[in-house]
Amino acid sequence: LKPSVSYKNELITESVDEKLGKGLFDYNKLAFGVEAEREGRYFKSIRQSLTAYGIRFYHYESLSTSQDLGLEINSGSNVLDFNALDYALTVEFIPFPEALATGSLLASFRHFPDQNIVTLTGEFESKKREDVYAAVLLGYQQKLPDLEMEDFWFGMETAAGLNASYTLQESDQSNYDATRTQFNPDYYDYGEIMAGPFLAFRFAGKLAMSLGYEFSDRHYQARPVQDKDGNYENKRVDMKTHTISLYFSYPLYAGLSAKAQGALRSATSNMKYESTYRYNYHSAHYFVGLGYSF
């Protein structure tokens, strides 16, 4: 039985006029949780966890002055803040020698204390927004034969695997487009599938490296497609992404390790109107730093 407490503060700059530490979307997260784990003969591990946390965008201001955003963004001052309660169940077992299979379930209830529900007429109810998020994840990893390089200084351990998931979000919040006086119910509901393989390597028992690819397809259940001028079409938004990721880790001394990771992502969608959200883009991120474990 393992209790946990965590705090995270992330600083984000998303425009040239923002300074680090003053970003509109800077946020912090405070979480409390407990996890129960059991190891057995047939299952390598069975874990259940319950986590409560709150996320606060402490520099955020209402964007109601922008006519490109729906009226639900004008329902409060801190409409992005939410409190959540997550339950997770993870099972790991060994179906074959040097193989590991994983199955996980996640259910999350999220309450937005400063975001009122927008109505058919563009007014607001006193009721606050509530979302339910659920995910099912499956994974399989198989260790491959080691490669011994007798004429060189290193040997190589290799593993290959595949991950897949399905996620679903249901929200009672809708969208009201004030510019076009159109009410869009169930605007934030979607289902998303993800799948992708990965390769993991370890050289000389020290340098660890992994290479992965991920494909995802998100389908909004009711969000209508708009052309580049914002005119509505009789279709629903679909968004596909391709992501390639690379990771390195090298142990230094007494639990200290050097780490580096990065990813390239490409997203395409049948939604062409992007004054509010970006649906078609290319992005890259990288991270270099130190880790310590004990």
Disulfide bonds with the S-S distance in Angstrom:
none
